[in-house]
Amino acid sequence: MHLPNEPPAWQVKATDTYITLRHENQVVGMIKPDIAARIVALLNDEERLKKALQLACYDLMIRSGGGGAREVDYLCTKYLTQAGRPTSGTGAIALWLKQRQTDLDITDQEFERFCDSYRLLPIKLQGIYEGREIDSSMLTPLSRVLGCSVEEILQVLEG
């Protein structure tokens, strides 16, 4: 039974139109035209950027006087991995801190004072942003700043 203001579970909208989304002549889905144009542009840009990275790595190998296809592939993989968001280690904690600052909607100086009020010294905070190792004395202040447990921080650090 449906309430008067509740839409029925199944609906048909004759005004909705969809187009096919194709990759290398294979249909991969149906999507609204306005969204499809944005998705296709992003995906084509991604392909173009990957190709540019391969060419840059190839040029680098030629200029350094060595390397073959394997080394070019290795460099491409290495750089793509480095360009991604860190999911563990100090880099992930630094991103977590930046996200916390964004959530609080405060400036860098205000966030530094906020961290200092929880005994995470500005010099230690800067060290995290620079990628230095996080020592055990920083775990409790970090957990207070981030609003999580020490165990959660350790999980992120260890991956």
Contacts in CASP RR format, 6 or more apart in sequence:
PFRMAT RR
TARGET T0000
AUTHOR 0000-0000-0000
METHOD contacts of the structure
MODEL  1
MHLPNEPPAWQVKATDTYITLRHENQVVGMIKPDIAARIVALLNDEERLK
KALQLACYDLMIRSGGGGAREVDYLCTKYLTQAGRPTSGTGAIALWLKQR
QTDLDITDQEFERFCDSYRLLPIKLQGIYEGREIDSSMLTPLSRVLGCSV
EEILQVLEG
2 8 0 8 1.000
16 32 0 8 1.000
17 32 0 8 1.000
17 33 0 8 1.000
18 30 0 8 1.000
18 31 0 8 1.000
18 32 0 8 1.000
18 33 0 8 1.000
19 30 0 8 1.000
19 31 0 8 1.000
19 32 0 8 1.000
19 33 0 8 1.000
19 36 0 8 1.000
20 27 0 8 1.000
20 29 0 8 1.000
20 30 0 8 1.000
21 27 0 8 1.000
21 28 0 8 1.000
21 29 0 8 1.000
21 30 0 8 1.000
21 31 0 8 1.000
21 36 0 8 1.000
21 39 0 8 1.000
21 40 0 8 1.000
22 28 0 8 1.000
31 39 0 8 1.000
50 76 0 8 1.000
50 80 0 8 1.000
53 76 0 8 1.000
53 79 0 8 1.000
53 80 0 8 1.000
54 72 0 8 1.000
54 76 0 8 1.000
57 72 0 8 1.000
57 75 0 8 1.000
57 76 0 8 1.000
57 79 0 8 1.000
58 72 0 8 1.000
60 75 0 8 1.000
61 67 0 8 1.000
61 68 0 8 1.000
61 71 0 8 1.000
61 72 0 8 1.000
61 75 0 8 1.000
85 92 0 8 1.000
85 95 0 8 1.000
86 92 0 8 1.000
86 94 0 8 1.000
86 95 0 8 1.000
87 159 0 8 1.000
88 156 0 8 1.000
88 157 0 8 1.000
88 158 0 8 1.000
88 159 0 8 1.000
89 156 0 8 1.000
89 157 0 8 1.000
89 158 0 8 1.000
89 159 0 8 1.000
90 128 0 8 1.000
90 131 0 8 1.000
90 132 0 8 1.000
90 133 0 8 1.000
90 134 0 8 1.000
90 157 0 8 1.000
91 128 0 8 1.000
91 131 0 8 1.000
92 156 0 8 1.000
92 157 0 8 1.000
93 128 0 8 1.000
93 134 0 8 1.000
93 142 0 8 1.000
93 153 0 8 1.000
93 156 0 8 1.000
93 157 0 8 1.000
94 128 0 8 1.000
94 129 0 8 1.000
94 131 0 8 1.000
96 146 0 8 1.000
96 156 0 8 1.000
97 111 0 8 1.000
97 115 0 8 1.000
97 125 0 8 1.000
97 128 0 8 1.000
97 129 0 8 1.000
97 145 0 8 1.000
97 146 0 8 1.000
100 111 0 8 1.000
100 145 0 8 1.000
100 146 0 8 1.000
100 147 0 8 1.000
101 108 0 8 1.000
101 111 0 8 1.000
104 110 0 8 1.000
104 111 0 8 1.000
104 114 0 8 1.000
106 114 0 8 1.000
112 122 0 8 1.000
112 125 0 8 1.000
114 145 0 8 1.000
115 121 0 8 1.000
115 122 0 8 1.000
115 125 0 8 1.000
115 141 0 8 1.000
115 145 0 8 1.000
116 122 0 8 1.000
118 141 0 8 1.000
118 144 0 8 1.000
118 145 0 8 1.000
119 140 0 8 1.000
119 141 0 8 1.000
119 144 0 8 1.000
120 138 0 8 1.000
120 141 0 8 1.000
120 142 0 8 1.000
120 144 0 8 1.000
120 145 0 8 1.000
124 138 0 8 1.000
124 141 0 8 1.000
128 134 0 8 1.000
128 138 0 8 1.000
134 142 0 8 1.000
134 157 0 8 1.000
139 150 0 8 1.000
139 153 0 8 1.000
139 154 0 8 1.000
140 150 0 8 1.000
142 153 0 8 1.000
143 149 0 8 1.000
143 150 0 8 1.000
143 152 0 8 1.000
143 153 0 8 1.000
146 153 0 8 1.000
END
